[in-house]
Amino acid sequence: MHETRVLTPLDLTEIDGVPVTSVGRTLLDLGAVCRPKLVELAFENALRRELVTIQSLRPMLARLGRQGRNGAGVLRALVDERDPDRAPTESDRETQLLQVLRANGLPPAIPQYKILDLEGRFVARVDAAIVEWKIALEYESIQEHTGKAALLRDNPRRRKVMRLGWKPLGVTIEDIREGGVQLCADILEVARQAS
């Protein structure tokens, strides 16, 4: 349980007649009681579902995020580091993939990256891309990447990306669960071989 004495009407909303804190205020409060990785998952989820925007969080942080306020530093860091024009991830697993890449010291990956051909035409959108190395990462869930339909959809797309010089790499839940050490070693090896 989390309690506060500072709760204004700006921080409240109602769901099915029950008063609750707003999504932004809930994110701020989560920062006081949860690890930053978990707060980032909730933050990306709220952005993806269009429940908050970077712009909507800034005034709340200015109003409530004074020095020493529990949770403010965690949310402020997420807001300040986040490019407001960057697309949100499409799932918690994609957010976890970005976290694993960061934790292992890889260059920043851009989520939902659009790969274009030499004439600027759309070829594919990948879950994440390390653009400087032309590495395209796809989170391969069993439900979305198994069976005939997935093969017929994914293989031609993968070949188009490869023809443009990109190196596509699949990522599974096991890669994320184990902290991504082997995945990141593989990414570094692919980058080294390409240079």
ABEGO torsion letter per residue (X at the ends): XBBBABBBAAABBBBGGBBBBBAAAAAAAAAAABBAAAAAAAAAAAAAAGABBAAAAAAAAAAAABBGBBGAAAAAAAAAABBAABBBBABAAAAAAAAAAAAAGBBBBBBGBBBBBAAGBBABBBABBBAAAGBBBBBBBAAAABEAAAAAAAAAAAAAAAAAGBBBBBBBAAAAAAGGAAAAAAAAAAAAAAX
